[in-house]
Amino acid sequence: MNHIRLYTAVLAVLTAVHASSITRPISCSSLLNATVSGGVQVLTSVDVAAGALSVPSYSGGTIINSFPLCHLSGSIKYGADGLTIAANGANTLTWELYLPATANYNGRFMVVGDSGYAGSIDTTTMMTEFNLGYAVAGSDGGHSLAASGNATYASFLADVAQLKAWIHNSIAMTTPTVRALVTLYYAASPKYSYYYGCSTGGAQGYAVASLYPDLFDGIYAGSPGNWYSHLILSFLWNAMHTQGSGFMSQDALNFITTKVLAACDALDGVKDNLIENPSNCTFDITTLQCKSGQNATSNGTTVCLTVAQVKAAQAVYAGPKNTVTGKGIYPGFALGSEIAWLLQETTLYEEFSDLILKEVVFNNSNYNVSTFNFGSDVAKVDSIASPLIDSIDPNLSSFEARGGKLITTQGWADAYNAPTWPIEFLEQINAATCLTGENSEFIQVYMVPGGGHCGPTSAYPHVPGTYDVLDALVPWVEKGIVPTQMLSTGAIDGTNATRKLCPYPQNAKYIEGSIDDWTSYTCA
């Protein structure tokens, strides 16, 4: 593959230059001299004592380094194709690298992905994995935070090179450089290489599996936005169908979810304010429609839904449809996820649909998204935006053939991504990736009952949202042990509940014991 030549070339140059010029073992500070012509530069190289570097945590506090590290940062200039490293490249990617002290290094290398429009480095995930002994790197996705803009403008969307780098190529640009620095620092190549990303990072994970199958041994691609061009159409569809009289307040959304749970919670044999598999729930939203003469609210509380609200909810469940062909454009949302729909009704289409349609698809800053035609305009999205930002090639035969493993997690109550999309894409992959007449086992999807986007959600605070992905992925990659389950911990309500996640199409089935103990369940 031509894409792989980038990795091989950069690694060879870095190794050749510094094997002859730096005495081993080398110090952290000496890596500052590892500047390579062609656009790669190390900008800082600092020894950091244990506990001296803190980064934000997802819970609102901070995370510190548990042991000493060598902290590097640098830049990569790249060309108009959004990939080629070039000394005079018009665009710049920035990266950081955390190298554990040799005594704490587990011999493994990891690159973490981005979220949203990127523009900054995910140091939170970097530090989390560093504290497990990984040499960890991350990048800004190929553009600055300023270029990621705001809800009215994002300049990187108008730059084709930056747009290509964002999801398709930034990980591939970053990985050879930082992996070579890891090799120099420890005087040995990492034993295994992993990628870890969620949301946009999940899309980047599928991109590297497809375009750069030799970069990583194991990939975690959580809550993947890899059909990004149609994901933003789902945002627009949901917003357009819930405007005006169809709008559902948070109280109305809570009302719907409460009714759905009352009907379907016990389907899995456990009453836990949760639906194990919403696909098995057949709740009819029309049963919540107000009777003739009945008011939708009583004393400010929702007691039934108006006709317009019922139609709006049905549109969100169904997902966007092509008004010409009648075919689905993107999956709809699951029963039990209604409590998390407010963003779908309000801000998501402004932040993503509006900007991408204006700046990428129609190239018109005055474009009015309310005029989008879900028939004729879909083809325009597919021809212009999809090749730049989607990662939907289901043929991952090259990644499978080299022994790669991939795990995806997806919350059933994700406020952004329709939950069945990863299942649909998994089925496409199973159909397309076939080496010997039968599908080889190299990819798994774990659906999370009550799970949010890339973790827990306040909609289901009793549901643990920290997934032990690496405990499943690493033994699979390194020892060939196929995962049969995954532990989930860290409920945001502060309880010690644990949950068992199962590889699709299996579900967690209660056997006996505490319903909040993952050992009380089996995957069936």
C-alpha positions, 0 to 999 in steps of 0.5 A, spaced: 500 500 500 502 506 498 500 509 504 504 504 508 510 507 505 510 513 509 511 509 515 516 505 513 520 511 510 519 516 516 521 510 521 527 508 516 530 516 516 529 517 524 532 510 526 538 511 521 540 518 523 539 517 530 542 510 531 549 513 528 549 520 532 546 518 539 549 514 544 545 509 547 542 509 552 540 516 550 537 521 555 530 524 554 533 531 553 537 528 547 531 527 543 530 534 542 536 533 537 531 528 533 529 533 528 528 530 521 528 534 515 522 534 511 517 537 516 518 533 522 521 536 528 521 535 536 520 542 539 520 540 547 523 534 551 523 534 558 524 529 564 518 530 569 518 527 576 512 522 578 506 526 580 509 533 577 504 533 571 497 533 571 492 533 566 484 534 566 480 528 568 473 526 565 470 527 572 472 534 573 478 533 577 485 531 574 490 526 573 497 526 575 503 521 572 504 515 577 511 515 575 517 519 572 516 520 564 520 523 558 515 528 555 516 530 548 512 535 544 513 536 536 510 538 529 509 535 523 508 539 516 504 536 511 502 537 504 496 539 500 494 531 500 493 531 507 498 526 508 505 527 505 510 530 510 513 536 507 518 541 509 514 547 506 508 544 507 502 549 508 499 545 514 502 543 521 500 537 525 502 538 533 503 532 537 505 530 544 509 523 547 509 520 554 515 516 555 515 512 562 521 511 565 524 504 563 522 500 569 515 502 568 514 501 561 510 495 559 513 495 552 507 497 549 506 503 544 499 507 543 496 512 539 490 516 542 485 519 537 481 525 537 474 528 539 469 532 535 472 537 530 479 535 534 484 541 534 487 539 541 491 533 544 487 528 548 492 528 554 486 525 559 486 519 555 494 519 554 495 520 561 490 514 563 494 509 559 501 512 561 499 510 568 498 503 565 505 503 563 504 505 555 508 509 551 503 514 549 502 519 543 496 523 541 496 529 536 491 535 534 488 531 528 492 536 523 489 543 525 489 548 531 484 549 536 482 555 533 481 552 526 476 548 529 472 554 530 465 555 534 458 553 532 458 558 526 465 557 523 470 552 523 476 554 518 479 547 517 473 545 514 474 549 508 482 547 507 481 540 503 488 538 506 486 539 513 480 536 512 483 529 509 488 529 515 482 530 520 479 523 520 483 519 515 490 521 515 493 524 522 494 518 526 498 515 520 502 522 520 503 521 527 504 514 528 511 513 524 514 519 527 513 518 535 514 510 534 521 511 532 522 516 538 519 510 542 524 506 539 530 510 540 529 512 547 528 504 549 533 502 544 528 497 542 522 497 538 515 496 542 513 489 542 506 491 540 502 497 538 495 499 539 490 505 537 485 508 542 480 512 540 472 514 541 467 518 537 471 522 532 477 517 534 472 511 533 472 514 526 479 515 526 480 507 528 476 505 522 480 509 518 487 506 520 484 499 520 482 500 512 487 505 510 493 503 514 492 496 516 500 495 518 500 501 523 497 497 529 496 490 532 490 492 536 485 498 535 479 500 540 474 504 536 469 506 541 462 510 539 464 511 532 462 516 527 465 513 521 459 515 517 460 522 519 457 525 513 450 521 514 451 522 522 450 529 521 444 528 516 441 524 522 442 531 526 439 535 521 433 530 520 432 529 528 432 537 529 428 538 523 422 533 525 422 536 533 422 543 531 416 547 533 410 543 536 414 537 535 419 539 540 419 535 546 422 538 553 427 534 557 421 533 562 417 530 556 423 526 554 424 523 561 416 522 561 417 517 555 423 514 557 420 512 564 414 509 560 418 505 556 422 502 562 416 500 565 414 496 559 421 493 557 425 493 563 423 486 565 424 483 559 431 481 561 429 478 567 431 483 571 428 490 574 434 495 574 431 501 570 435 499 564 433 495 558 439 490 556 437 490 549 432 495 546 431 491 540 427 486 543 422 492 546 416 493 542 413 499 545 408 503 541 409 510 542 402 512 540 400 509 547 402 516 550 398 520 545 393 525 549 386 523 549 381 528 546 381 534 550 387 532 554 392 537 556 399 534 555 402 537 561 399 538 568 402 543 573 408 543 569 409 536 568 408 532 562 402 527 562 401 525 555 404 527 548 401 531 543 400 528 536 406 533 533 410 530 539 408 523 537 410 524 530 417 527 532 418 521 536 417 516 531 421 520 526 427 520 531 426 512 532 426 511 524 432 515 522 433 519 516 430 517 510 431 518 503 425 522 500 426 519 493 428 512 494 425 511 501 432 508 503 435 509 510 440 514 510 442 513 517 439 508 523 434 511 528 435 512 536 433 506 540 427 505 545 430 507 552 434 513 549 429 518 549 432 521 555 438 523 552 435 526 545 435 534 547 442 535 544 439 532 537 433 537 538 437 543 539 445 544 538 448 538 534 445 540 527 448 547 528 455 545 531 456 539 525 450 539 520 450 546 519 458 547 518 459 541 514 454 542 509 456 550 508 463 549 508 464 542 505 458 540 501 455 547 498 461 551 499 456 557 501 457 560 508 450 563 507 447 556 505 440 555 509 440 548 512 433 548 513 432 548 505 436 541 505 433 536 500 433 529 503 432 526 496 436 530 491 441 533 496 444 526 499 447 524 493 451 531 493 453 529 500 455 522 498 460 525 492 463 531 496 463 530 503 464 522 504 470 521 500 473 526 505 471 524 512 467 517 512 471 511 513 466 506 511 470 501 507 467 494 510 473 490 507 478 490 512 481 483 509 488 486 510 488 488 517 485 481 519 490 478 514 496 481 518 493 479 525 490 485 527 484 485 532 479 491 533 474 492 538 468 497 538 463 499 544 457 503 543 452 505 548 444 504 547 443 511 550 448 515 546 446 522 545 450 523 539 450 516 535 444 512 533 446 505 537 445 500 531 450 503 526 456 499 529 452 493 529 450 495 521 457 496 520 459 490 523 454 486 519 457 489 513 464 488 515 462 480 516 460 480 509 466 483 506 471 481 510 472 473 508 479 470 507 477 462 507 470 462 506 468 463 513 469 470 517 475 470 521 474 472 528 478 479 528 472 484 530 467 485 536 462 490 538 460 491 545 453 494 546 452 498 553 445 498 556 444 505 558 451 507 556 452 514 553 457 517 548 464 514 549 462 512 557 457 514 562 451 518 561 447 522 566 441 519 563 443 513 567 447 515 572 447 508 575 450 504 569 458 503 570 461 507 564 468 505 564 470 499 560 476 495 561 477 495 553 484 493 554 483 487 558 480 484 553 484 487 547 491 486 549 490 478 551 486 477 544 492 481 540 498 478 544 496 471 546 490 469 541 485 469 547 478 471 544 474 475 549 468 473 551 466 478 556 468 485 558 468 488 565 464 495 566 465 499 572 465 507 574 458 509 575 457 516 576 452 515 581 458 513 586 456 506 587 460 500 586 456 497 581 459 493 575 456 490 569 458 485 564 458 487 557 458 481 551 460 481 544 454 482 539 449 479 538 450 476 545 447 479 551 448 479 559 443 474 562 442 474 569 443 468 573 443 469 580 446 474 586 446 481 586 444 485 580 449 490 581 455 485 580 457 483 573 459 476 576 451 475 577 451 474 569 453 470 563 453 472 556 448 468 552 
